[in-house]
Amino acid sequence: MFALAIKSLRNRRFTTILTIVSIALSVTLLLGVERIRKEAKTSFANTISGTDLIVGARSGPVQLLLYAVFRIGNATSNISWKSYQEIARNPQVQWTIPISLGDSHKGYRVMGTNTDYFDFLRYAGRRRLELADGRFFEGVFDAVLGAEVARTLNYHIGEPIVIAHGAGEVSFIKHGDKPFEVVGILHKTGTPVD
């Protein structure tokens, strides 16, 4: 019976080879998609950890998550500072990180925040943001850069940067009269913080 099956396969060589190639491609594609899915899930989980709730202005929950955590999409309106303070004072809230988005520098998004960002933000299993060089900001016009931005733009401590309205690479409204100074550069995290 085995010999008969071998003879049958030899007579249908082209069909047999085509079937084997099709099965190999299907298995490769299936394994590739599964690996991409697993890596995307791991990357998502490593971007932020220890955060239970993201609060923002009225928008869709996915849009808020993508914009606040991954810096993808367009800015929505902000909540008022008074609303933020009410949330922060709530006894059920352990900590808060205020963020404001909407400006950019040479195509990179700029985020306004306070030092709570460095105190409370965790990624990759509760790891803290750490400096590769310099210090965390103290003044209004101090800036801390992500590792990738600093490397790509070849920025170092003490350099001035000018931000602009909007998130594009070409900006027409720049804040040249209020330059920021790079005071710190973060270690690489492999997250949108870079």
N, C-alpha and C positions, 0 to 999 in steps of 0.2 A: 504494500500500500504506500509506503514512504517513497519507494522508487517511482511509483506511478505519479505521485505528487510532484516530484522533482522533474520528471519528463514533461508534465503539464506546464510547470513554470518555465522550462526551457523553450517550449513552443510559444509561450506568450511572454517572451523576454521584455518587449517594449512596455507592455501593460504592467508587468511585474515591477520593472524599474520605476515606471511612473508612479505606481502605488507606493513603493518604498520611499521615493523622494517626497511625495505628498504627505505621507505620515511623518517623515522627519521634519519637514517644514512646519507642519501643524504643531508638533510637539515643541519645536524651537520657539514658535510664535507664542504658544500657551505659556511656556516657561518665562519668556521675555516679558510678557504682559504681567504675569504674576510678580516677577521681580520688581518691575517698575511700580506696581501697586504697593508692594511692601515697602520699597524705598520712599515713595511719596508719603505713606502713612508715618514712617519713622521720622522723616524730615519735618512733617507737620507737627508731630508730637515733640520734637526737639526744639522747635521754634520758641515755644513758650510753655512753661510748666508752673504749677502752683497757683494758677489763676482760675477763679471760679466764675467770674462775671465780667463782661465788658459792657460798659454803659456809654451810650452816645446819643446824638440827636436822632430824631425820627428818621429811620431808613430801614431797609431790609436787614435782617440779622446776618445774612451771608455777606452783604456789602460792608457792614460794619466790621465784621471779623477780618475780611480781606484787607480793608483799608487800615484798620487800627493795628493789626498784627503783621500783615505781609506787605503793606504799603502798595497795594494793587488797587487801581480804580481811582475815582475822582472824589475830592473832598466833599463831604456833606456839610451842612451848617453845624456850627458848634453849639454845645449847650452853654448856658450862661455860667459865669463864674459863681454866681450866687447858688445856682443849682448844684454845681460841683461841690461847693462848701457844705451844702445840706447833706449831700451823699456822704462826704468825708466825715461829717460829725455823727452820722448814724452809728449807734453803739454796736450794731451787728456787722459793721464794716471794719475789718482789721487794718487795711491799708488801701491807699489809692495812688494811682499814677496819672496825673493829668497830661494829656498830649494834645497838641494842636498841629494840624498838618495843612498844607496848601502852598507852601513856598518851596523853592528849589535852588540848587546851586550847580550849574553846569550839567543839568539833566538828572541830578541826584536829589531825591526828596529830602527836605529839611523838616525836622520835628522839633517843636518847642515843648519843653517840659521843665520839671524841677529836679532836684537831687533825689527825690523818691524813686525816680527811674532806675538809678544805680543801686539804691538801697533795697528795692523790692523785686525788680524784674529778675526772673529766673528762666533759664533755658536748659535743654539737654539734661533733664533729671535734676533740677534744682541748682544748677551752676550759676554763679553770680557773674556779672560783667566785670572784667578786670582791665586795667590800663596796661598797654604796652609801653607807653611813654607819656610823660606829663602828669596832669592832675585832672580831677573832675572840675566842672565849671563852678564858679562862685559868683561872678558878675553877670549882668544882663547880656553883655556882648562877648561872653566867653563861649567857645564852641568845642565840643568833643566829637571827633570824627570816628566813623567805623573804619575798620582795618582796610577793607577793600577800597573805599573812597579815598583814604589817605594814600594808599599804594598807587591806585590808578591816576590820581591827580598829582602825585608826588608832593604831597603836603607834609610839612613838618611843624613842630611846635613854634609858635610865635608868628606864623604867617597870617595875613589878613584874608578874609573871604567876604564876598558880597553876595547876599541872597537876593532872589527876585520872586515876584508873584508868579504863581502857576507852577506846573510840573514839567514843562517842556524844556528841551535843550536850548531853544532860542527864547529869550525873555526880553520884553520891551520895557517893563517897569522894574528897575533894579533899585535896591536900597544902598546906593553908593555913598550916601552921606552917613550911613550907620554901619560901617564894616564890623564884622566879628573877628575875633582873634582865636586861632587854634591853640587851645591850652592842653588838650589831651587827645590821645589816639588809643582806641580800644584794641584789645587782643582779638584775633580772628575768632568768630563764633560759628561760622557756617550758617548763619541765619540772616534775615533781612536787616538786622542791626549793622551788619558789615557795610 
